[in-house]
Amino acid sequence: MSRPRNVSFQSHWSNIPSYQRNKKLDIFLIKRYFDKSIPLRKCEYSMPRPFINDPQPPFFHNGLWHLYYLWNNDFPSGNGTDWRHAVSEDLQDWRDAGLAIRKYQTPYGDPWSGCVVVDHDNTAGFGPDAVIALCTMPMQEGGIGQSTTRWVSHDGGYSFAFDRTVMHHPKTVAPGSAFRDPRLVWMTRSRCWILVLAEASKIGFYRSSDLANWSYVSGFLCDTLGTLECPALFPIRVSGHSDAAKAVKWVLICGANGFATGFTTGTYYWIGAFDGTNFTPDDPTGQWLDSGSDFYATVVFGQTQITDEPQERLFAIAWKNNWNYAIPVTKAGYFGSYSAVRSIALSQLAGELKLTNVPWWNGSPYSYESMFGVHKLRHKLTPEASQDLPKITCGTYLFFASLSKGVEAWPENIQIDLQSGAGTPVQIILFPREGYVTLDRSQSGFTPKTDPEWLKPRNAALTFEDHVNILAIVNTSSIELIFNDGTLSMTSLVFPTKRHNQPRITVHDGVCILDHYGTASYNNVFK
């Protein structure tokens, strides 16, 4: 589990700035601005100030998406988390639905991370379509240790009543060790539930027919990524695969610690096969879902409940924070938030399978061309001819750009200085010849002095070939970068000061072509 705050899901359109905009993107915005009869999409969800952390996997029920998240209203003087509840019709506009599970209502402590399912087949005996939650509770009294508890909702997920403990911490393991974060998959053929559980350097797999009585079936071991947290298991179709028999893979995903390889914490996954008992990875090394510093406790969910029937695309939401500085950054007024909802797909890239992830926008996954169109400015950038970018006055905005190499080759590097909110710049440095990108936030305002990891530039491999496109979602506390329609994403916290610099694109040692660029205000759901 990772620990809670108070999120501000705020979205608003500012006055139309006077800089160059993309007509396709802004046509509705402009019409609505001048015609006050067009309803304004408020998309504002403000939670109280205290601390938030892990989201739980949302699910769709009775016409609404339901999201629960860990929330500590007593921060910093008190501890423990509630499950706070938000609902949405479209995964973009959210409204608060109060507390679904309150802390310290049982002798077992506060509710930690878990999941919620709709029990369509009445396997637990509470009736068809009963809404049932499994979550970890610490159970420190008596030294029992982290255990899985079952809760039942009689009002469609708006409140839950404690039912029972369904899986106790093993007596053979130290009570303080990890045994938490249950997530579920319904196996339609064998008509049973599979539960995945974080157990330090192991992910355990358990089976049950009634969500109450669980038997251990296997475990997946990894001793190079610290304590594995918030695991999930799901099948997904390979995008565009011509052979239906080979078009399905299983993915095992979790929060992990990459300090051994210079990465810090993030979301890690393996692609492979699951036979109902064992998960077997195609490549035991795995890979990171997002290459930024603040994309953790990720939850994966689908248009329908996760079962052994694969879906073409799934969704993901991550906690935008890092336990190395989650408490120090509250001094900047930041108590945690969540990424934009991502649409994830399994794609074949350069002969390898990879999860791509892009923002989910107005009912469909983002792609550069479909959102911004194809424009060929053919503006040559050289060391002597940079491109100034518009200065932004609103706190949340989009930056987008499409670049291609010159006649012979890419330049040594391309530096993009962006504003963070309305303050100091964030540097994105592309190294096309070497095939990587750097995100540098060392000059971007507030820095948690307790953690040197904050100042380290983030480096990630990026394929350039002849073209590269970039989307940046920037607000006053973070930046979410999407390259090449989701082949790479980087999500990091950034806190601006009021020192203004000129945002621009600059190249060094060579020439590149700026095909298209722009900025626009943005409905940021999880600000």
Secondary structure, DSSP 8 states (H G I E B T S, - for coil): ----B--EE--------SS---HHHHHHHHHHHH-TTS------EE--SSEEEEE---EEETTEEEEEEEEETTTTT----EEEEEEESSSSSEEEEEEEE-TTSBTTB---SEEEEEETT-TTSS-TTEEEEEEEE--TGGG--SEEEEEEESSSSS--EEEEEEE---TTS-TTS--EEEEEEEETTTTEEEEEEEETTEEEEEEESSSS--EEEEEEE-SSSSS-EEEEEEEEEBTT-S-GGGSEEEEEEEEEE-GGGT--EEEEEEEEEE-SS-EEESSTT-EES--SS--EEEEEE-SS--BSS-BS-EEEEEE---TTTTTGGGGGT----B---EEEEEEEETTEEEEEEEEEETTEE--HHHHH------EEEBTTB-EE-----SSSEEEEEEEEE-SS---SEEEEEEESTTSSEEEEEEETTTTEEEEE-TTSS---TT-GGGGS-EEEE---TTEEEEEEEE-SSEEEEEEGGGTEEEEEE----S-----EEEEESS-EEEEEEEEEE---S--
